[in-house]
Amino acid sequence: MRNILFALILLAFSFNFASAQNTKSKLPPNEASALSPFINQYQADETMLNRKYTLKRSEEYFERMQRFYSEWMAKLKALPFNKFNVNERVDYILLKRDINVDAKTLQDGYSEFKSNNFTLPFVKTILDFEKKRRVGTQQDGNVTNTAFEKLKDDIHSATKAIESKTLTINPLQANWAQQTVNQYITVFIEAYKFYEGYDPQFTKATKNSYPEVVNALKGYASELGKMAKLSIAKDDGSGILGNPIGKTAFISLLKDEMIAYTPAQIEAIAIREFAWCDAEMLKASTAMGFGSDWKKALEKVKTAYPELGKQPELVYELANEAINFVEQNKLIDVPEMAKEGWRMRMLSPQEQLFAPFFLGGESVLIAYPTQDMSDEAKMMTLKGNNRHFSRAVVHHELIPGHNLQYFMQSRYKPYRRGFGTPFWTEGWSLYWEMLLWDKNFAKMPEDKIGMLFWRMHRCARIIFSMNYHLNKWTPKQCIDFLVERVGFERANAEAEVRRSFTGGYGPLYQIGYMLGGLEFRALHKELVSSGKMSNIQFHDRILKENNMPVEMVRAILTNQLLPENFSTKWKFAGALK
């Protein structure tokens, strides 16, 4: 079936792409490119294989996925790239990038597997058992019971080897092994349940040895957990232990995300943006009567929080204010269904340990005190979510920010969601903070300080997250930087740093806000300020092209016919040393 689909795609290319060689010829903005079924197939096939081969840390899995990526790269190279139009070339380049990145990630995982697999000397029995279960093979109960008894003994032997230090495992290897054993436990239980009760001879023979194997596996995982660490970094007193990736990996990720700046240049961009924020903050502070002491003005702004229980009403008010503003100023058309469809919920106290401010997307998630918090924690949350901070961030999370993004993503070219990047997702919302500032959304100095606080925050995110991943700063230094340079409440700074390094975000996620915003800002200057597009046309096209590196958005909107060997060169923030 896959070969038939591939042949049909090639046939479509040969008949329909002649006009694509004309750079003035392009698909209507809302029409998916002819590569969309190809991309959908790649994504669906990859998902299917990952669903089928549940033991991800096994020779079988790595070998199968290596073959998968090689086959897909061969298919991609067979396509008639020179006949593609602008949209199709973008899709081709992004799919090629994704296949290469996925293949490299797999190879890195395989290298890690080969280095650490000695920590699991007993897994062959589990692998054999699961492989037979996958194809429905009936398994002889007595034979399986004997295998389970030996498996149990082998696991106990490995546990004793760790306890006696006969088997030497360092903390990172122990962490890898514990994760892997837990994966094997899940798969082993699922495989056993496939037979239990359905095959009487199997169930009767193995009913005693099966739970003993599960307990032995859990005991081994527990023993590994006593020494496991995610990182070799020492706790600097913050209790935050992340995993800095280092300069080489950081630069490689920048290339994958199509960012044509070095880490040093990126920090220079952040410092430049910080200087602009500082100057504007002094103007607002002076207007409030605090002169050059902007931190006093900031503390005054923090006291303007609604009384307990009133924050959701404020969010609703601010959401509608932002929607009315962008429509009245003819910045973007907001679909009526999008206005109706957004929701809100409260963040739990546990969630607020990682997210002390708003989060958003399909719903806006509100950080606010709960009755079980200490008085100090309540006050920090109130101050960190005051009216002016909230006014500056509700539109980031809802409309025209993340909520509108997600609304449009599911309706226009959804196949491109697989190309997603924080430089588009977070960059879009940050760009709107910039544009609304330029359009005088801030009504008073307090509103300006609220907007500037978040803009400074995004400058700080670049500096602290990058220095952390380049092994220059510790988490505590990052926390201190947010408190001293931006004016964070300390508990909120701790939550921000904890979220950044242990919250499941990629190493480049936090720099994506400001850099992505600057990319969209540069593109706006190129196309809207120049008079080539209106604000409504510009913003509508971006959303309907869906999620991708902003340089690829630029290629589509400026009708660039990219070469097959494209590499990023766009200096959206200007030339830097």
C-alpha positions in Angstrom: 0.0 0.0 0.0 2.8 2.4 0.9 4.5 1.7 -2.5 1.3 2.3 -4.3 0.8 5.6 -2.6 4.4 6.6 -3.3 3.9 5.8 -7.0 0.7 7.8 -7.1 2.5 10.8 -5.6 5.3 10.6 -8.2 2.7 10.3 -10.9 0.9 13.4 -9.6 4.2 15.3 -9.5 5.0 14.4 -13.2 1.6 15.7 -14.4 0.9 18.6 -12.2 4.1 20.4 -11.4 5.2 22.0 -14.7 3.8 25.4 -13.7 5.6 25.3 -10.4 8.9 26.2 -12.1 7.5 29.7 -12.6 8.4 31.5 -9.4 5.3 33.7 -9.8 3.1 30.6 -9.7 2.0 29.5 -6.3 -0.8 27.7 -4.6 -3.7 29.6 -3.1 -2.8 30.4 0.6 -5.3 27.9 2.0 -4.4 25.0 -0.2 -2.2 22.2 1.1 0.9 21.4 -1.1 1.0 18.2 -3.0 3.5 16.9 -0.5 1.0 16.8 2.3 -0.1 13.2 1.8 3.6 12.3 1.8 4.2 14.1 5.0 1.1 12.6 6.6 2.3 9.2 5.6 5.7 9.7 7.1 4.3 10.9 10.4 1.6 8.1 10.5 4.1 5.4 9.7 6.5 6.6 12.4 3.7 6.7 14.9 2.6 3.2 13.9 6.0 1.7 14.3 6.5 3.4 17.7 3.1 2.0 18.7 4.0 -1.5 17.5 7.5 -1.8 18.9 6.8 -1.0 22.5 10.3 -1.9 23.8 12.1 1.2 22.6 15.5 0.2 24.1 16.1 -3.0 22.2 18.2 -4.1 19.2 15.0 -4.9 17.3 13.6 -1.4 17.7 16.8 0.4 16.7 17.4 -1.8 13.7 13.7 -1.4 12.5 13.7 2.4 12.9 17.1 2.8 11.2 15.7 1.0 8.2 12.6 3.1 8.3 14.5 6.4 8.2 16.8 5.1 5.4 13.9 4.1 3.3 12.2 7.4 3.7 15.3 9.4 2.9 15.6 7.3 -0.3 11.9 8.0 -1.2 12.5 11.7 -0.6 15.5 11.9 -2.9 13.5 10.2 -5.6 11.0 13.1 -5.7 11.3 15.7 -8.6 12.4 18.6 -6.4 13.1 20.9 -9.4 9.5 20.8 -10.4 8.2 21.9 -6.9 6.7 25.3 -6.3 7.5 27.5 -3.3 5.1 25.7 -0.9 6.3 22.3 -1.9 9.9 23.1 -1.6 9.3 24.3 1.9 7.5 21.1 2.8 10.3 19.0 1.2 13.1 20.9 3.1 11.2 20.6 6.4 10.4 16.9 5.9 14.1 16.2 5.0 15.2 18.1 8.1 12.8 16.1 10.3 13.9 12.7 8.9 17.6 13.7 9.4 16.9 14.9 13.0 14.8 11.8 13.8 17.5 9.5 12.4 20.2 11.3 14.4 18.2 11.2 17.6 17.7 7.4 17.0 21.5 7.0 16.4 22.3 8.9 19.6 19.8 6.6 21.5 21.4 3.5 20.0 24.8 4.6 21.0 23.5 5.2 24.6 21.9 1.8 24.5 25.1 0.0 23.4 27.0 1.8 26.2 24.5 1.0 28.9 22.9 -2.3 28.0 25.3 -4.2 30.2 23.1 -3.0 33.1 20.3 -5.3 31.9 21.9 -8.7 31.6 18.6 -10.6 31.9 16.3 -9.0 29.4 16.5 -11.6 26.5 13.8 -13.7 28.1 11.4 -10.7 28.3 12.3 -9.8 24.7 11.5 -13.3 23.5 8.3 -13.5 25.5 7.0 -10.1 24.2 8.0 -10.9 20.6 5.9 -14.1 20.6 3.0 -12.3 22.2 3.1 -9.7 19.5 2.3 -12.3 16.8 -0.1 -14.2 19.0 2.0 -17.4 19.4 0.7 -19.8 21.9 3.3 -20.3 24.6 3.7 -23.6 26.4 3.0 -22.9 30.1 5.6 -25.3 31.6 8.4 -24.0 29.2 7.5 -20.4 30.0 7.4 -21.1 33.7 10.9 -22.5 33.6 12.0 -19.4 31.7 10.3 -17.2 34.2 12.0 -19.0 37.2 15.4 -18.5 35.6 14.5 -14.9 34.7 13.6 -14.2 38.4 16.9 -15.7 39.5 18.9 -13.7 37.0 17.2 -10.5 38.1 18.0 -11.3 41.8 21.6 -12.0 40.8 21.9 -8.6 39.0 20.4 -6.9 42.1 22.9 -8.5 44.4 25.7 -7.5 42.0 24.7 -3.9 42.3 24.4 -4.1 46.1 27.9 -5.7 46.4 29.3 -3.3 43.8 30.4 -6.3 41.7 28.4 -4.6 38.9 29.7 -1.1 38.7 27.2 1.4 37.5 27.5 5.2 37.7 24.5 7.5 38.5 23.7 8.4 34.9 23.8 4.7 33.9 21.6 3.8 36.8 19.1 6.5 35.7 19.1 5.1 32.2 18.7 1.5 33.5 15.9 2.4 35.9 13.9 4.1 33.1 14.5 1.0 30.9 13.5 -1.5 33.5 10.3 0.4 34.2 9.6 0.3 30.4 10.2 -3.5 30.4 7.9 -4.0 33.4 5.0 -2.2 31.6 5.6 -4.3 28.5 6.0 -7.6 30.4 2.8 -7.1 32.3 0.9 -6.2 29.2 2.3 -9.3 27.4 1.4 -11.6 30.3 -2.2 -10.2 30.5 -2.6 -11.1 26.8 -2.5 -14.8 27.8 -3.7 -14.8 31.5 -7.1 -16.4 31.7 -7.4 -16.9 28.0 -5.0 -19.9 27.8 -5.7 -22.2 30.8 -2.5 -24.3 30.5 -0.4 -21.2 30.4 -2.2 -19.4 33.2 -2.0 -22.5 35.5 1.7 -23.1 34.9 2.9 -19.5 35.4 0.5 -18.0 38.0 3.1 -18.2 40.7 6.3 -17.3 38.8 4.8 -14.3 37.0 4.3 -12.1 40.1 7.7 -13.1 41.4 9.3 -11.8 38.1 7.4 -8.6 38.4 8.5 -8.1 42.0 12.1 -8.9 41.1 12.0 -6.3 38.3 10.5 -3.7 40.6 13.2 -4.5 43.2 15.9 -4.1 40.6 14.5 -0.8 39.5 14.3 0.3 43.2 17.9 -0.6 43.8 18.9 1.4 40.7 16.9 4.3 41.9 19.0 4.6 45.0 22.0 5.7 42.9 20.2 7.1 39.8 20.7 10.8 38.9 19.5 12.6 35.8 22.6 14.8 35.8 26.1 14.6 37.2 25.7 18.2 38.3 25.8 18.8 42.0 22.8 20.4 43.8 23.8 24.1 44.2 21.2 24.5 47.0 18.3 25.2 44.7 17.2 21.6 44.5 17.0 21.9 40.7 19.0 19.3 38.8 18.7 19.6 35.1 20.9 18.3 32.2 23.0 21.0 30.5 23.7 19.9 26.9 26.9 21.8 26.2 28.0 24.1 23.3 28.3 21.6 20.5 24.8 20.2 21.0 23.4 23.7 21.5 24.8 24.9 18.1 23.5 21.8 16.4 20.0 22.5 17.7 20.2 26.1 16.5 21.0 24.8 13.0 18.0 22.4 13.1 15.8 25.3 14.1 17.2 27.5 11.3 18.7 30.1 13.5 21.7 31.7 11.8 23.4 33.2 14.9 26.0 31.8 17.3 25.3 31.6 21.1 27.5 34.7 21.6 25.5 36.7 19.0 22.2 35.5 20.5 23.3 36.8 23.9 24.3 40.1 22.3 20.7 40.3 20.9 19.3 39.7 24.3 21.5 42.4 25.9 20.5 44.9 23.2 16.8 44.2 23.8 17.4 44.4 27.5 18.8 47.9 27.0 15.7 49.0 25.2 13.5 47.6 28.0 15.7 49.5 30.6 15.2 52.8 28.8 11.5 52.4 28.5 11.2 51.2 32.1 12.9 54.4 33.3 10.4 56.5 31.3 7.5 54.7 32.9 9.0 54.8 36.4 9.5 58.6 36.0 5.9 59.0 34.9 4.8 57.2 38.1 6.9 59.5 40.2 9.7 57.1 41.1 12.4 58.6 38.9 15.2 56.2 38.0 14.3 53.7 40.7 12.2 51.5 38.4 12.2 48.6 40.9 10.2 50.7 43.3 7.7 51.5 40.5 7.6 47.7 39.8 6.8 46.9 43.4 4.0 49.5 43.3 2.6 47.8 40.2 2.7 44.4 42.0 0.3 45.7 44.7 -2.5 46.2 42.1 -3.9 42.7 42.4 -7.6 41.8 42.6 -9.0 40.5 45.9 -9.1 36.7 46.3 -11.6 35.0 44.1 -11.7 37.9 41.6 -8.9 36.9 39.2 -11.0 34.8 36.8 -13.4 37.8 36.3 -10.4 39.9 35.5 -9.0 37.4 33.0 -12.4 37.4 31.2 -12.4 41.2 31.1 -8.8 41.4 29.8 -9.4 38.7 27.2 -12.3 40.6 25.6 -10.4 43.9 25.9 -7.5 42.4 23.8 -9.9 40.9 21.2 -11.7 44.2 20.8 -8.4 46.1 20.5 -6.9 44.0 17.7 -10.2 44.1 15.7 -10.8 47.8 16.1 -7.2 48.5 15.0 -7.6 46.2 12.0 -4.7 44.0 13.0 -6.3 40.6 12.5 -9.6 39.0 11.8 -10.7 36.8 14.7 -13.1 34.0 13.8 -16.4 34.2 15.7 -16.0 30.5 16.8 -12.5 31.3 18.2 -14.0 34.0 20.4 -16.6 31.6 21.7 -14.5 28.6 22.1 -11.7 29.5 24.6 -12.0 28.3 28.2 -10.2 28.9 31.5 -9.2 26.8 34.5 -7.2 27.3 37.7 -3.7 25.9 38.1 -3.2 23.5 41.0 -0.7 24.4 43.8 1.5 21.6 42.4 1.4 23.0 38.9 2.2 26.4 40.3 5.5 25.1 41.5 6.5 24.9 37.8 4.2 27.6 36.4 3.8 30.6 38.7 2.1 32.7 36.0 -0.5 32.1 33.3 -0.2 29.3 30.8 -2.4 29.0 27.8 -3.4 27.3 24.6 -6.9 25.6 24.2 -7.6 27.1 27.6 -6.0 29.9 29.7 -4.6 28.4 32.9 -4.7 30.8 35.9 -2.1 30.9 38.7 -3.6 32.2 41.9 -3.4 31.5 45.6 -5.2 28.5 47.2 -6.3 28.3 50.8 -3.6 25.7 51.6 -0.7 27.9 50.6 1.3 29.7 53.2 0.7 33.5 53.6 4.1 34.2 52.1 3.4 32.0 49.1 -0.1 33.5 48.6 1.4 37.0 48.6 4.1 36.1 46.0 1.4 34.6 43.7 -0.8 37.7 44.1 2.0 40.1 43.4 3.2 38.0 40.4 -0.3 38.0 38.9 -1.3 41.6 39.4 -3.7 43.4 37.1 -1.0 45.0 35.0 1.1 41.9 34.6 -2.0 40.0 33.7 -3.1 42.6 31.2 0.2 42.1 29.4 0.0 38.3 29.2 -3.7 37.3 28.8 -3.5 38.2 25.0 -0.3 36.2 24.8 -2.1 33.1 26.0 -5.4 33.6 24.4 -6.3 35.8 21.4 -4.4 36.8 19.3 -1.8 34.5 20.9 -1.7 30.8 21.6 -5.4 30.1 21.7 -5.9 31.6 18.2 -2.8 29.7 17.0 -4.3 26.3 18.1 -7.7 27.2 16.7 -6.2 27.9 13.2 -3.7 25.0 13.3 -6.4 22.4 13.5 -8.2 24.0 10.5 -5.5 25.0 8.0 -2.7 22.7 6.7 -2.7 20.6 9.9 -0.1 18.3 8.4 2.4 21.0 9.2 1.9 20.7 12.9 4.6 18.1 12.9 7.1 20.8 11.9 6.3 22.7 15.1 8.9 24.9 16.8 8.8 27.2 19.8 10.2 30.0 17.6 6.9 30.0 15.8 4.6 29.1 18.7 6.1 31.3 21.4 7.6 33.8 18.9 4.1 34.6 17.6 2.7 35.4 21.0 5.8 37.5 22.0 5.6 39.3 18.6 2.0 40.4 19.5 3.3 41.8 22.8 5.7 43.9 20.7 3.1 45.0 18.1 0.5 45.9 20.8 3.1 48.0 22.5 3.8 49.8 19.2 0.0 50.3 18.8 -0.2 52.0 22.3 -2.1 49.1 23.9 -0.7 50.2 27.3 -3.0 52.9 28.7 -0.9 54.2 31.6 2.6 53.9 32.9 1.6 50.9 35.1 0.4 49.1 32.0 3.7 49.8 30.3 5.6 48.5 33.3 3.5 45.3 33.2 4.4 44.8 29.5 8.0 45.6 30.0 8.3 43.2 32.9 7.4 40.3 30.5 9.6 41.6 27.8 12.6 41.8 30.2 11.6 38.3 31.3 12.0 37.0 27.7 15.4 38.7 27.4 16.4 37.1 30.7 15.3 33.7 29.5 17.7 33.9 26.6 20.6 34.8 28.9 20.0 32.4 31.9 18.9 29.4 29.9 21.7 29.6 27.4 24.4 30.2 30.1 23.0 27.2 31.9 23.1 24.9 28.9 26.6 26.1 28.0 27.7 25.1 31.5 28.4 28.6 32.7 25.7 29.2 35.3 24.1 27.0 38.0 20.3 27.0 38.6 20.8 29.3 41.7 22.6 31.8 39.6 19.7 31.8 37.1 17.2 32.3 40.0 19.3 35.2 41.4 19.5 36.8 37.9 15.7 36.8 37.6 15.2 38.3 41.0 17.9 41.0 40.7 17.7 41.9 37.0 14.0 41.5 36.3 12.4 42.0 39.7 10.9 38.5 40.1 9.5 37.3 43.4 12.0 34.7 44.5 9.4 31.8 44.7 8.3 32.7 41.2 11.9 32.8 40.0 12.5 29.4 41.5 9.4 28.0 39.7 10.5 29.6 36.4 14.0 28.0 36.6 12.6 24.7 37.7 10.1 24.7 34.8 12.9 25.6 32.3 15.2 22.8 33.3 13.1 20.0 34.6 9.7 20.7 33.1 10.2 18.7 29.9 11.0 21.7 27.7 13.7 21.5 25.0 17.0 23.4 25.6 16.1 26.1 23.0 12.5 26.5 24.2 13.1 29.6 26.4 15.1 31.4 23.7 12.4 30.8 21.2 10.2 33.6 22.7 12.3 36.6 22.0 14.1 35.3 19.0 10.9 34.1 17.4 9.2 37.4 18.2 12.1 39.3 16.5 11.8 37.0 13.5 8.1 37.9 13.1 8.9 41.5 13.8 11.5 41.6 11.0 9.1 39.9 8.6 6.4 42.4 9.5 8.7 45.3 8.7 9.6 43.6 5.4 6.1 43.0 4.2 3.6 45.3 6.1 5.7 48.4 6.9 6.8 48.4 3.3 3.1 48.4 2.1 3.2 45.0 0.4 0.6 43.5 2.7 -1.9 44.7 5.2 -1.8 43.7 8.9 -4.8 41.4 8.4 -3.4 39.8 5.3 0.0 39.2 6.9 -1.3 37.7 10.1 -3.9 35.6 8.3 -1.3 34.1 6.0 1.0 33.2 8.9 -1.7 31.3 10.8 -3.0 29.5 7.7 0.5 28.3 6.7 0.7 26.7 10.2 3.7 25.9 12.5 7.2 25.9 11.0 10.5 27.8 11.4 9.8 31.4 10.7 12.4 31.5 7.9 10.2 29.1 6.1 7.2 31.3 6.7 9.3 34.1 5.1 10.1 32.0 2.1 6.4 31.3 1.5 5.2 34.9 2.0 8.0 36.4 -0.1 7.7 33.6 -2.8 11.3 32.4 -2.5 12.1 29.3 -4.6 14.5 27.6 -2.2 17.3 25.3 -3.3 17.3 21.6 -2.3 20.5 22.1 -0.3 19.1 25.1 1.6 20.9 26.3 4.7 19.8 29.1 7.0 21.3 32.5 6.4 18.6 35.0 7.5 20.0 37.7 9.9 16.6 38.8 11.2 18.1 40.8 14.0 20.8 42.5 11.9 24.5 41.8 11.5 26.3 41.0 14.7 30.0 40.4 15.4 
